[in-house]
Amino acid sequence: MRSVLLSFFILISFSLFAQFNMSAHIEQNISLSPDVFLEQFPYKSYLKTVPYTDFKALQTHRKLLNQADTVRHNLGDEFLYALGDNFLKLYPVIATTQQLNAKISIGEKYLGTKAGITGRDAEVFQLMGYFLLGQVAQKIEGEFKAGKFDLSEPTNEAIINRLAKNKVFLSIDKSDWDKMLAAVQKGQWSYLWDRFNKKLSEWQGEGTSKTKLALGNFKSKTQQGVEIYAIKEAGNTVGYSVWMQTPSVKATYFASGKAYDRYSAFAKKVGNSDCILATTGGFTNAQHQPEGLTIDNGKMVNAVLKPERHALVIVEKDGNMRVANLKHGVWLPNLQRQVDPLSSLRDYSALIAWAKGNGVTLFQTQLLAHNHQPLIEISKAPNQLRERRLLVMVSDNNGTQHNVIFSVNVNKNLAVITEEIFDVMRTRGKKIEAILNFDVGSYNILRVMDAAGKEVAALRGPVSIYKATNLVVFYK
């Protein structure tokens, strides 16, 4: 009797996981457009009969759909991405230790080697894994900010380390109190005094009002297409701006690895005088890894898209640098459409595939203005007073474009300096295409070279370039 019951349950289990007939579904619905086909697909029923990690079944169904797509031959790939989106809708990331580890296990299986699945086929599954792990990381960051994720818990620490092994790095920073305690332990009294004064100024509401900035002459033998101006406030020099005309001045980005060594080798290749400016770009977390989605010459460095970092900086092999506002999507030339990688696995995968296939470098940072519109308001922005380094992309009616580095050596509220830069550019007849915030915390690095290949000492950042974890480099 027991053997009969066992056979019955085996038969029931087999029938449950064999009942979805992809061939029949294709035959009944292939006349639909690809978008409608994917929109109307019964994902919930499918996932009840095909386990999400049954890669053999998924690959079989993927091939059937690709073969049925006689125009683009990629319906199967699009199906897998849509399946991933729907999997997360049906089974969202839940912030318990068991659930977080379970989702990570699924992501790791997608990243791992699969029998009979190689090349482009394997990349599709890997992108699905990265997206899932990125959603786990975003969930943890949200819980941490809400005070619900304790980094001191060994189980939580193990989760963070597990994600990091899969190139998924969180942007969880120490609290101000933890930073001050660490500084006390290291005897960093000047740092403590500086932070105390900044906090006192913030509490007193200083720095929330605009002042007038002006650009004054700065004597330096710069190359054609490069100009340096002192930034003046109430007659005092508070920083410098370096104007670099495009496309004669190009850009590259060393997003990972030994950034200074890569920069040094690059400077020798193009010539010190032609390697005009180097500065820290994206932000670095406590583990010395880049924050936000980072791809270095087509190689994945950090798979996590940070929803609040709206500037996706795109550096192409030809030295062109452009910025996409992630809230409004990213234009991909190969697809001839905008993609929304923040909310769609399909679009995230399209972005990553394009970057990898074209050797593109990507990184995220804070977007302060875009299309001549400020995106940060003085009345709403937190009053954090820091030295600032901003990349300002401008154009004029003649079609002339510049990438301008504004390096401000006095404490500025981000919203205030944004408005002040708008005022400066209006007086010069410039349209602001974008303003980006660069990291100047522990990585306040700036090196500018003159026409003779000598460093301009007045513009040197306070932190040694040898400590760089990443570098944006402008060159001719």
C-alpha positions as a Python dict, from the first residue, in 0.01 Angstrom:
ca = {
    (1, 'M'): (0, 0, 0),
    (2, 'R'): (284, 240, 91),
    (3, 'S'): (456, 172, -242),
    (4, 'V'): (129, 248, -426),
    (5, 'L'): (89, 580, -241),
    (6, 'L'): (452, 669, -304),
    (7, 'S'): (407, 599, -676),
    (8, 'F'): (89, 810, -675),
    (9, 'F'): (265, 1110, -516),
    (10, 'I'): (561, 1078, -756),
    (11, 'L'): (316, 1074, -1047),
    (12, 'I'): (132, 1380, -911),
    (13, 'S'): (460, 1569, -858),
    (14, 'F'): (579, 1478, -1208),
    (15, 'S'): (252, 1583, -1366),
    (16, 'L'): (258, 1918, -1183),
    (17, 'F'): (604, 2003, -1319),
    (18, 'A'): (535, 1868, -1667),
    (19, 'Q'): (200, 2024, -1736),
    (20, 'F'): (317, 2352, -1890),
    (21, 'N'): (347, 2289, -2263),
    (22, 'M'): (561, 2567, -2407),
    (23, 'S'): (533, 2434, -2762),
    (24, 'A'): (153, 2445, -2746),
    (25, 'H'): (156, 2791, -2591),
    (26, 'I'): (383, 2919, -2867),
    (27, 'E'): (162, 2769, -3136),
    (28, 'Q'): (-147, 2933, -2987),
    (29, 'N'): (8, 3279, -2931),
    (30, 'I'): (297, 3331, -3172),
    (31, 'S'): (84, 3556, -3392),
    (32, 'L'): (95, 3817, -3114),
    (33, 'S'): (361, 4085, -3121),
    (34, 'P'): (660, 4003, -2896),
    (35, 'D'): (563, 4270, -2640),
    (36, 'V'): (204, 4149, -2619),
    (37, 'F'): (319, 3786, -2603),
    (38, 'L'): (540, 3866, -2304),
    (39, 'E'): (277, 4085, -2139),
    (40, 'Q'): (7, 3818, -2158),
    (41, 'F'): (227, 3520, -2065),
    (42, 'P'): (94, 3329, -1758),
    (43, 'Y'): (406, 3367, -1542),
    (44, 'K'): (238, 3268, -1218),
    (45, 'S'): (113, 2939, -1363),
    (46, 'Y'): (448, 2882, -1529),
    (47, 'L'): (646, 2927, -1205),
    (48, 'K'): (414, 2684, -1029),
    (49, 'T'): (512, 2415, -1275),
    (50, 'V'): (870, 2505, -1370),
    (51, 'P'): (1107, 2574, -1079),
    (52, 'Y'): (1289, 2906, -1120),
    (53, 'T'): (1625, 2727, -1099),
    (54, 'D'): (1538, 2445, -1342),
    (55, 'F'): (1794, 2572, -1593),
    (56, 'K'): (1750, 2275, -1824),
    (57, 'A'): (1379, 2352, -1869),
    (58, 'L'): (1439, 2728, -1890),
    (59, 'Q'): (1705, 2681, -2157),
    (60, 'T'): (1480, 2448, -2357),
    (61, 'H'): (1193, 2697, -2348),
    (62, 'R'): (1429, 2982, -2430),
    (63, 'K'): (1550, 2804, -2744),
    (64, 'L'): (1193, 2723, -2852),
    (65, 'L'): (1094, 3089, -2822),
    (66, 'N'): (1406, 3213, -3002),
    (67, 'Q'): (1339, 2975, -3289),
    (68, 'A'): (976, 3086, -3306),
    (69, 'D'): (1088, 3451, -3329),
    (70, 'T'): (1165, 3462, -3700),
    (71, 'V'): (1253, 3834, -3700),
    (72, 'R'): (1487, 3905, -3406),
    (73, 'H'): (1545, 3551, -3273),
    (74, 'N'): (1561, 3682, -2915),
    (75, 'L'): (1210, 3625, -2780),
    (76, 'G'): (1347, 3353, -2554),
    (77, 'D'): (1599, 3591, -2398),
    (78, 'E'): (1329, 3853, -2346),
    (79, 'F'): (1107, 3585, -2192),
    (80, 'L'): (1372, 3499, -1932),
    (81, 'Y'): (1413, 3864, -1835),
    (82, 'A'): (1036, 3908, -1808),
    (83, 'L'): (1022, 3588, -1603),
    (84, 'G'): (1282, 3735, -1365),
    (85, 'D'): (1078, 4053, -1321),
    (86, 'N'): (765, 3854, -1250),
    (87, 'F'): (946, 3619, -1012),
    (88, 'L'): (1039, 3920, -797),
    (89, 'K'): (683, 4052, -810),
    (90, 'L'): (542, 3717, -700),
    (91, 'Y'): (820, 3640, -452),
    (92, 'P'): (966, 3976, -339),
    (93, 'V'): (1283, 4011, -134),
    (94, 'I'): (1196, 3985, 238),
    (95, 'A'): (1444, 4116, 495),
    (96, 'T'): (1481, 3810, 716),
    (97, 'T'): (1807, 3619, 743),
    (98, 'Q'): (1649, 3305, 600),
    (99, 'Q'): (1482, 3484, 309),
    (100, 'L'): (1786, 3697, 223),
    (101, 'N'): (2011, 3392, 216),
    (102, 'A'): (1754, 3202, 9),
    (103, 'K'): (1744, 3478, -255),
    (104, 'I'): (2124, 3497, -255),
    (105, 'S'): (2141, 3120, -313),
    (106, 'I'): (1916, 3157, -616),
    (107, 'G'): (2128, 3444, -747),
    (108, 'E'): (2446, 3242, -701),
    (109, 'K'): (2297, 2955, -899),
    (110, 'Y'): (2224, 3195, -1185),
    (111, 'L'): (2583, 3323, -1173),
    (112, 'G'): (2732, 2974, -1157),
    (113, 'T'): (2835, 2738, -1435),
    (114, 'K'): (2554, 2532, -1588),
    (115, 'A'): (2592, 2210, -1784),
    (116, 'G'): (2547, 2266, -2157),
    (117, 'I'): (2491, 2641, -2123),
    (118, 'T'): (2784, 2854, -2238),
    (119, 'G'): (2872, 3178, -2416),
    (120, 'R'): (2590, 3421, -2483),
    (121, 'D'): (2338, 3176, -2333),
    (122, 'A'): (2527, 3173, -2001),
    (123, 'E'): (2550, 3555, -1997),
    (124, 'V'): (2170, 3586, -2002),
    (125, 'F'): (2141, 3378, -1685),
    (126, 'Q'): (2432, 3564, -1520),
    (127, 'L'): (2264, 3900, -1578),
    (128, 'M'): (1951, 3764, -1414),
    (129, 'G'): (2162, 3661, -1116),
    (130, 'Y'): (2325, 4002, -1083),
    (131, 'F'): (1989, 4177, -1096),
    (132, 'L'): (1845, 3952, -825),
    (133, 'L'): (2146, 4003, -598),
    (134, 'G'): (2124, 4376, -663),
    (135, 'Q'): (1764, 4375, -543),
    (136, 'V'): (1877, 4196, -227),
    (137, 'A'): (2144, 4462, -171),
    (138, 'Q'): (1892, 4744, -223),
    (139, 'K'): (1659, 4582, 30),
    (140, 'I'): (1937, 4559, 288),
    (141, 'E'): (2040, 4922, 232),
    (142, 'G'): (1680, 5031, 287),
    (143, 'E'): (1654, 4828, 607),
    (144, 'F'): (1986, 4969, 731),
    (145, 'K'): (1874, 5329, 676),
    (146, 'A'): (1553, 5249, 866),
    (147, 'G'): (1758, 5114, 1159),
    (148, 'K'): (1639, 4755, 1104),
    (149, 'F'): (1964, 4594, 985),
    (150, 'D'): (2239, 4562, 1245),
    (151, 'L'): (2584, 4537, 1088),
    (152, 'S'): (2731, 4400, 1412),
    (153, 'E'): (2520, 4083, 1389),
    (154, 'P'): (2744, 3796, 1267),
    (155, 'T'): (2467, 3659, 1043),
    (156, 'N'): (2422, 3999, 879),
    (157, 'E'): (2796, 4041, 835),
    (158, 'A'): (2805, 3699, 666),
    (159, 'I'): (2532, 3813, 425),
    (160, 'I'): (2730, 4128, 333),
    (161, 'N'): (3044, 3921, 273),
    (162, 'R'): (2852, 3669, 67),
    (163, 'L'): (2719, 3943, -160),
    (164, 'A'): (3066, 4098, -192),
    (165, 'K'): (3209, 3769, -319),
    (166, 'N'): (2964, 3798, -607),
    (167, 'K'): (3068, 4160, -696),
    (168, 'V'): (2765, 4304, -520),
    (169, 'F'): (2885, 4579, -286),
    (170, 'L'): (2660, 4774, -52),
    (171, 'S'): (2685, 5146, 16),
    (172, 'I'): (2644, 5124, 391),
    (173, 'D'): (2856, 5391, 558),
    (174, 'K'): (2948, 5431, 920),
    (175, 'S'): (2747, 5674, 1126),
    (176, 'D'): (2902, 6009, 1222),
    (177, 'W'): (2945, 5875, 1575),
    (178, 'D'): (3130, 5564, 1452),
    (179, 'K'): (3355, 5781, 1233),
    (180, 'M'): (3438, 6010, 1525),
    (181, 'L'): (3507, 5713, 1754),
    (182, 'A'): (3742, 5564, 1494),
    (183, 'A'): (3916, 5901, 1458),
    (184, 'V'): (3966, 5918, 1838),
    (185, 'Q'): (4118, 5570, 1837),
    (186, 'K'): (4357, 5674, 1559),
    (187, 'G'): (4440, 6009, 1717),
    (188, 'Q'): (4310, 6206, 1418),
    (189, 'W'): (4251, 6526, 1615),
    (190, 'S'): (4259, 6764, 1317),
    (191, 'Y'): (3984, 6557, 1150),
    (192, 'L'): (3774, 6570, 1467),
    (193, 'W'): (3821, 6946, 1501),
    (194, 'D'): (3724, 6998, 1137),
    (195, 'R'): (3411, 6782, 1167),
    (196, 'F'): (3311, 6956, 1491),
    (197, 'N'): (3331, 7298, 1327),
    (198, 'K'): (3136, 7180, 1021),
    (199, 'K'): (2864, 7031, 1237),
    (200, 'L'): (2844, 7348, 1443),
    (201, 'S'): (2806, 7556, 1126),
    (202, 'E'): (2537, 7320, 998),
    (203, 'W'): (2341, 7337, 1324),
    (204, 'Q'): (2355, 7716, 1315),
    (205, 'G'): (2213, 7716, 961),
    (206, 'E'): (2521, 7862, 794),
    (207, 'G'): (2579, 7806, 425),
    (208, 'T'): (2212, 7802, 321),
    (209, 'S'): (2220, 8135, 137),
    (210, 'K'): (2359, 8199, -209),
    (211, 'T'): (2653, 8428, -269),
    (212, 'K'): (2784, 8559, -598),
    (213, 'L'): (3074, 8369, -752),
    (214, 'A'): (3297, 8517, -1019),
    (215, 'L'): (3569, 8366, -1236),
    (216, 'G'): (3903, 8546, -1235),
    (217, 'N'): (4223, 8500, -1433),
    (218, 'F'): (4471, 8233, -1334),
    (219, 'K'): (4811, 8232, -1499),
    (220, 'S'): (4904, 7889, -1626),
    (221, 'K'): (5041, 7768, -1959),
    (222, 'T'): (4752, 7551, -2064),
    (223, 'Q'): (4697, 7376, -2394),
    (224, 'Q'): (4460, 7487, -2665),
    (225, 'G'): (4105, 7406, -2560),
    (226, 'V'): (4189, 7425, -2188),
    (227, 'E'): (4141, 7726, -1960),
    (228, 'I'): (4180, 7768, -1584),
    (229, 'Y'): (4001, 8034, -1381),
    (230, 'A'): (4016, 8120, -1014),
    (231, 'I'): (3677, 8105, -840),
    (232, 'K'): (3619, 8426, -646),
    (233, 'E'): (3374, 8485, -361),
    (234, 'A'): (3363, 8831, -201),
    (235, 'G'): (3703, 8899, -357),
    (236, 'N'): (3864, 8587, -209),
    (237, 'T'): (3984, 8287, -408),
    (238, 'V'): (3779, 7986, -294),
    (239, 'G'): (3877, 7740, -563),
    (240, 'Y'): (3946, 7690, -932),
    (241, 'S'): (3760, 7585, -1244),
    (242, 'V'): (3918, 7397, -1532),
    (243, 'W'): (3740, 7434, -1868),
    (244, 'M'): (3807, 7160, -2123),
    (245, 'Q'): (3653, 7188, -2468),
    (246, 'T'): (3512, 6874, -2626),
    (247, 'P'): (3567, 6674, -2838),
    (248, 'S'): (3934, 6783, -2850),
    (249, 'V'): (3962, 6696, -2480),
    (250, 'K'): (3845, 6339, -2419),
    (251, 'A'): (3774, 6140, -2105),
    (252, 'T'): (3854, 5799, -1965),
    (253, 'Y'): (3777, 5640, -1629),
    (254, 'F'): (3973, 5392, -1421),
    (255, 'A'): (3695, 5246, -1211),
    (256, 'S'): (3875, 4969, -1028),
    (257, 'G'): (4203, 4794, -962),
    (258, 'K'): (4521, 4994, -904),
    (259, 'A'): (4385, 5327, -1023),
    (260, 'Y'): (4710, 5524, -988),
    (261, 'D'): (4917, 5259, -1169),
    (262, 'R'): (4664, 5259, -1454),
    (263, 'Y'): (4668, 5638, -1464),
    (264, 'S'): (5049, 5649, -1462),
    (265, 'A'): (5074, 5402, -1750),
    (266, 'F'): (4810, 5597, -1942),
    (267, 'A'): (4994, 5928, -1883),
    (268, 'K'): (5315, 5779, -2022),
    (269, 'K'): (5123, 5658, -2325),
    (270, 'V'): (4955, 5990, -2414),
    (271, 'G'): (5220, 6217, -2260),
    (272, 'N'): (5210, 6399, -1926),
    (273, 'S'): (5117, 6731, -2085),
    (274, 'D'): (4831, 6568, -2278),
    (275, 'C'): (4699, 6400, -1962),
    (276, 'I'): (4537, 6723, -1850),
    (277, 'L'): (4340, 6643, -1535),
    (278, 'A'): (4277, 6352, -1300),
    (279, 'T'): (4030, 6348, -1012),
    (280, 'T'): (3826, 6108, -806),
    (281, 'G'): (3490, 6041, -968),
    (282, 'G'): (3251, 5789, -815),
    (283, 'F'): (3212, 5732, -443),
    (284, 'T'): (3393, 5456, -253),
    (285, 'N'): (3237, 5253, 29),
    (286, 'A'): (3393, 5144, 358),
    (287, 'Q'): (3525, 4827, 192),
    (288, 'H'): (3716, 5038, -67),
    (289, 'Q'): (3482, 4925, -342),
    (290, 'P'): (3287, 5150, -582),
    (291, 'E'): (2935, 5250, -485),
    (292, 'G'): (2661, 5186, -736),
    (293, 'L'): (2664, 5015, -1074),
    (294, 'T'): (3019, 5011, -1204),
    (295, 'I'): (3149, 4855, -1525),
    (296, 'D'): (3515, 4900, -1617),
    (297, 'N'): (3584, 4864, -1991),
    (298, 'G'): (3306, 4611, -2025),
    (299, 'K'): (3398, 4420, -1707),
    (300, 'M'): (3149, 4405, -1421),
    (301, 'V'): (3288, 4558, -1098),
    (302, 'N'): (2972, 4630, -894),
    (303, 'A'): (2634, 4502, -1010),
    (304, 'V'): (2415, 4709, -775),
    (305, 'L'): (2218, 5000, -918),
    (306, 'K'): (2164, 5265, -651),
    (307, 'P'): (1815, 5414, -701),
    (308, 'E'): (1904, 5750, -543),
    (309, 'R'): (2218, 5804, -757),
    (310, 'H'): (2046, 5928, -1072),
    (311, 'A'): (2357, 6012, -1275),
    (312, 'L'): (2475, 5721, -1485),
    (313, 'V'): (2804, 5836, -1635),
    (314, 'I'): (2885, 5663, -1963),
    (315, 'V'): (3247, 5673, -2086),
    (316, 'E'): (3294, 5519, -2429),
    (317, 'K'): (3615, 5390, -2586),
    (318, 'D'): (3646, 5691, -2816),
    (319, 'G'): (3675, 5922, -2514),
    (320, 'N'): (3320, 6052, -2530),
    (321, 'M'): (3152, 6105, -2192),
    (322, 'R'): (2779, 6148, -2153),
    (323, 'V'): (2536, 6140, -1863),
    (324, 'A'): (2195, 5974, -1841),
    (325, 'N'): (1934, 6060, -1581),
    (326, 'L'): (1826, 5718, -1453),
    (327, 'K'): (1487, 5859, -1354),
    (328, 'H'): (1419, 5925, -1722),
    (329, 'G'): (1592, 5621, -1871),
    (330, 'V'): (1909, 5551, -2067),
    (331, 'W'): (1931, 5579, -2446),
    (332, 'L'): (2091, 5269, -2601),
    (333, 'P'): (2204, 5312, -2963),
    (334, 'N'): (2170, 4943, -3051),
    (335, 'L'): (1808, 4930, -2935),
    (336, 'Q'): (1716, 5280, -3052),
    (337, 'R'): (1509, 5330, -2737),
    (338, 'Q'): (1524, 5439, -2376),
    (339, 'V'): (1571, 5164, -2117),
    (340, 'D'): (1471, 5173, -1749),
    (341, 'P'): (1732, 4959, -1572),
    (342, 'L'): (1618, 5066, -1224),
    (343, 'S'): (1286, 4883, -1242),
    (344, 'S'): (1316, 4635, -1528),
    (345, 'L'): (1539, 4327, -1546),
    (346, 'R'): (1487, 4328, -1922),
    (347, 'D'): (1624, 4683, -1947),
    (348, 'Y'): (1898, 4628, -1689),
    (349, 'S'): (2019, 4330, -1891),
    (350, 'A'): (2007, 4533, -2214),
    (351, 'L'): (2224, 4804, -2054),
    (352, 'I'): (2480, 4558, -1917),
    (353, 'A'): (2495, 4361, -2242),
    (354, 'W'): (2551, 4681, -2441),
    (355, 'A'): (2825, 4803, -2204),
    (356, 'K'): (3002, 4467, -2208),
    (357, 'G'): (2974, 4425, -2583),
    (358, 'N'): (3115, 4771, -2654),
    (359, 'G'): (3380, 4790, -2382),
    (360, 'V'): (3199, 5081, -2219),
    (361, 'T'): (3275, 5212, -1870),
    (362, 'L'): (2984, 5307, -1641),
    (363, 'F'): (2960, 5453, -1294),
    (364, 'Q'): (2695, 5622, -1080),
    (365, 'T'): (2702, 5945, -884),
    (366, 'Q'): (2469, 6221, -764),
    (367, 'L'): (2297, 6423, -1037),
    (368, 'L'): (2249, 6784, -931),
    (369, 'A'): (2123, 6926, -1260),
    (370, 'H'): (2022, 6796, -1603),
    (371, 'N'): (1900, 6961, -1924),
    (372, 'H'): (1949, 7307, -1770),
    (373, 'Q'): (1725, 7225, -1474),
    (374, 'P'): (1849, 7205, -1113),
    (375, 'L'): (1743, 6880, -946),
    (376, 'I'): (1819, 6984, -590),
    (377, 'E'): (1647, 7261, -391),
    (378, 'I'): (1802, 7476, -121),
    (379, 'S'): (1484, 7458, 90),
    (380, 'K'): (1476, 7077, 83),
    (381, 'A'): (1840, 6967, 67),
    (382, 'P'): (2016, 6867, 392),
    (383, 'N'): (2257, 7134, 507),
    (384, 'Q'): (2582, 6939, 480),
    (385, 'L'): (2882, 7168, 446),
    (386, 'R'): (3176, 7016, 262),
    (387, 'E'): (3443, 7108, 14),
    (388, 'R'): (3305, 7031, -331),
    (389, 'R'): (3427, 6903, -666),
    (390, 'L'): (3170, 6906, -942),
    (391, 'L'): (3174, 6818, -1310),
    (392, 'V'): (2970, 7074, -1502),
    (393, 'M'): (2884, 6993, -1864),
    (394, 'V'): (2792, 7305, -2063),
    (395, 'S'): (2715, 7411, -2419),
    (396, 'D'): (2639, 7739, -2598),
    (397, 'N'): (2447, 7863, -2900),
    (398, 'N'): (2750, 7810, -3124),
    (399, 'G'): (2754, 7439, -3047),
    (400, 'T'): (3070, 7465, -2836),
    (401, 'Q'): (3077, 7221, -2547),
    (402, 'H'): (3294, 7206, -2237),
    (403, 'N'): (3350, 6971, -1947),
    (404, 'V'): (3425, 7199, -1652),
    (405, 'I'): (3567, 7086, -1319),
    (406, 'F'): (3462, 7318, -1035),
    (407, 'S'): (3691, 7256, -737),
    (408, 'V'): (3572, 7455, -436),
    (409, 'N'): (3797, 7462, -130),
    (410, 'V'): (3547, 7612, 116),
    (411, 'N'): (3251, 7441, 276),
    (412, 'K'): (2943, 7452, 54),
    (413, 'N'): (2588, 7319, 70),
    (414, 'L'): (2531, 7110, -246),
    (415, 'A'): (2209, 7288, -341),
    (416, 'V'): (2368, 7630, -286),
    (417, 'I'): (2676, 7564, -499),
    (418, 'T'): (2449, 7424, -771),
    (419, 'E'): (2249, 7748, -782),
    (420, 'E'): (2567, 7956, -773),
    (421, 'I'): (2707, 7767, -1071),
    (422, 'F'): (2384, 7828, -1262),
    (423, 'D'): (2430, 8202, -1198),
    (424, 'V'): (2790, 8190, -1323),
    (425, 'M'): (2692, 8008, -1639),
    (426, 'R'): (2405, 8246, -1716),
    (427, 'T'): (2647, 8538, -1721),
    (428, 'R'): (2857, 8345, -1973),
    (429, 'G'): (2570, 8244, -2199),
    (430, 'K'): (2612, 7874, -2124),
    (431, 'K'): (2347, 7605, -2106),
    (432, 'I'): (2405, 7349, -1831),
    (433, 'E'): (2369, 6998, -1967),
    (434, 'A'): (2451, 6831, -1635),
    (435, 'I'): (2613, 6888, -1295),
    (436, 'L'): (2762, 6585, -1121),
    (437, 'N'): (2890, 6554, -765),
    (438, 'F'): (3231, 6387, -732),
    (439, 'D'): (3375, 6229, -417),
    (440, 'V'): (3595, 6459, -205),
    (441, 'G'): (3568, 6288, 134),
    (442, 'S'): (3861, 6060, 208),
    (443, 'Y'): (3949, 6073, -162),
    (444, 'N'): (3984, 6448, -222),
    (445, 'I'): (4222, 6397, -514),
    (446, 'L'): (4294, 6641, -795),
    (447, 'R'): (4592, 6667, -1030),
    (448, 'V'): (4612, 6920, -1315),
    (449, 'M'): (4901, 6936, -1562),
    (450, 'D'): (5014, 7242, -1757),
    (451, 'A'): (5130, 7258, -2121),
    (452, 'A'): (5484, 7162, -2017),
    (453, 'G'): (5366, 6846, -1840),
    (454, 'K'): (5421, 6992, -1492),
    (455, 'E'): (5163, 6968, -1215),
    (456, 'V'): (4982, 7292, -1129),
    (457, 'A'): (5057, 7304, -756),
    (458, 'A'): (4779, 7551, -667),
    (459, 'L'): (4514, 7305, -787),
    (460, 'R'): (4651, 6994, -617),
    (461, 'G'): (4400, 6812, -398),
    (462, 'P'): (4486, 6750, -30),
    (463, 'V'): (4487, 6369, -66),
    (464, 'S'): (4768, 6193, -250),
    (465, 'I'): (4678, 6056, -592),
    (466, 'Y'): (4855, 5735, -493),
    (467, 'K'): (4557, 5657, -266),
    (468, 'A'): (4303, 5674, -550),
    (469, 'T'): (4047, 5394, -577),
    (470, 'N'): (3915, 5540, -904),
    (471, 'L'): (4009, 5827, -1134),
    (472, 'V'): (3836, 6030, -1402),
    (473, 'V'): (4102, 6145, -1649),
    (474, 'F'): (4067, 6414, -1915),
    (475, 'Y'): (4325, 6402, -2194),
    (476, 'K'): (4406, 6513, -2548),
}
